[in-house]
Amino acid sequence: MRQGKAVSAASSRDDTRVPRKRKGSDVDGGKKAKRGKALKDPNKPKRPPSAFFVFLGEFRKEFQQQNPDNKKVAAVSTACGDKWRSMSESEKAPYVEMAAKRKEEYQKQIVAYNEKQSEGYSGETSDKSKSEVDYEDGQEEDQE
């Protein structure tokens, strides 16, 4: 009999409880506006690959030729990592050189990109497009 009373008592308590708001809920359906990641500039140069990734690009081609039926990325990555670890410094040297060249090119590109960005922002202080600015100037002249 005690079990029956406990169940009935618990159910009557649940009915009298006031529903509480969950943490972070809001008036608009309980969802807060999320802050998204800052948008990336598509014109910004991509970072250069490291020596390992230069090696990976070549190794992937060779591995696919030797194992055409293998479609697993994990298998390629594992085989590449094992081969890279077993290579000596002299065997890695060509890939290190290629990576260094790509890094130098990237440094030049990023300097040019940053100069272009600083020039673009120093001249324009408004978020408005050129057409909006011209349109507003035309309206102001008409009003005078």
C-alpha positions in Angstrom: 0.0 0.0 0.0 2.8 2.4 0.6 3.9 2.1 -2.9 0.5 3.2 -4.2 0.5 6.2 -1.9 4.0 7.3 -2.9 3.1 7.2 -6.6 -0.1 9.1 -6.2 1.6 11.7 -4.0 4.4 12.2 -6.5 1.9 12.6 -9.4 -0.1 15.2 -7.4 3.1 17.1 -6.7 4.1 17.2 -10.3 0.8 18.7 -11.3 1.3 21.6 -8.8 4.8 22.5 -10.0 5.3 25.7 -11.9 7.3 25.1 -15.0 10.6 26.9 -14.8 12.4 28.5 -17.7 15.5 26.7 -18.8 18.8 28.4 -18.6 19.5 30.5 -21.7 15.8 30.5 -22.8 14.4 33.6 -24.3 11.0 35.0 -25.3 11.5 34.0 -28.9 11.0 30.3 -28.7 13.7 29.7 -26.1 16.6 30.2 -28.5 19.2 32.8 -28.2 20.8 34.4 -31.3 24.1 32.7 -31.8 27.2 34.6 -32.6 28.5 33.2 -35.8 32.2 32.9 -36.7 33.6 36.0 -38.3 33.4 35.6 -42.1 36.7 34.8 -43.8 37.9 37.0 -46.6 37.9 34.8 -49.8 40.7 37.0 -51.3 43.1 36.2 -48.4 45.9 33.9 -49.5 45.8 30.4 -48.1 48.5 29.3 -45.7 51.2 27.1 -47.3 51.3 23.4 -46.6 54.0 22.0 -44.3 56.6 19.6 -45.6 54.5 16.7 -44.5 51.5 17.8 -46.5 53.7 18.4 -49.6 54.8 14.8 -49.1 51.2 13.7 -48.5 50.1 15.1 -51.9 52.7 13.1 -53.8 52.4 10.0 -51.6 48.6 9.9 -52.1 49.0 9.7 -55.9 51.5 6.8 -55.6 49.3 5.0 -53.0 46.2 5.3 -55.2 48.1 3.8 -58.1 49.4 0.9 -56.0 46.0 0.3 -54.3 43.2 1.4 -56.6 40.6 -0.5 -54.7 41.3 1.2 -51.4 39.0 4.2 -50.9 39.6 4.8 -47.2 41.2 8.1 -46.2 42.3 6.6 -42.9 44.4 3.9 -44.7 46.1 6.5 -46.8 46.8 8.7 -43.9 48.2 5.9 -41.7 50.4 4.6 -44.5 51.7 8.1 -45.2 52.4 8.8 -41.6 54.3 5.6 -41.2 56.4 6.2 -44.3 57.1 9.9 -43.2 58.3 8.7 -39.7 60.6 6.1 -41.3 62.2 8.6 -43.7 65.6 10.1 -42.8 66.2 13.9 -42.8 68.0 13.6 -46.2 64.9 11.9 -47.7 62.7 14.6 -46.2 64.9 17.5 -47.5 63.2 18.0 -50.9 59.8 18.3 -49.3 61.2 20.7 -46.7 62.7 22.8 -49.5 59.4 22.9 -51.4 57.5 23.9 -48.3 60.1 26.7 -47.6 59.6 28.0 -51.2 55.8 28.0 -50.8 56.2 29.7 -47.4 58.3 32.5 -49.0 55.7 33.0 -51.7 53.0 33.1 -49.1 54.8 35.8 -47.1 55.0 37.9 -50.3 51.4 37.4 -51.0 50.3 38.2 -47.5 52.3 41.4 -47.4 50.7 42.5 -50.6 47.2 41.5 -49.3 47.7 43.4 -46.0 48.9 46.5 -47.9 45.8 46.3 -50.1 43.6 45.9 -47.1 45.1 48.8 -45.3 44.8 51.0 -48.4 41.2 50.0 -48.9 40.1 50.8 -45.4 42.0 54.1 -45.0 40.2 55.6 -48.0 36.7 54.5 -47.1 35.1 55.0 -43.7 31.5 54.3 -44.7 29.9 50.8 -45.0 27.7 52.1 -47.8 28.3 51.1 -51.4 29.3 53.6 -54.0 25.8 53.6 -55.6 24.1 54.3 -52.2 26.4 57.2 -51.6 25.8 58.7 -55.1 22.1 58.2 -54.7 22.0 60.0 -51.3 24.1 62.9 -52.8 21.6 63.2 -55.6 18.7 63.4 -53.1 20.4 66.1 -51.0 21.0 68.2 -54.1 17.4 67.9 -55.1 16.2 69.0 -51.7 18.3 72.2 -51.6 
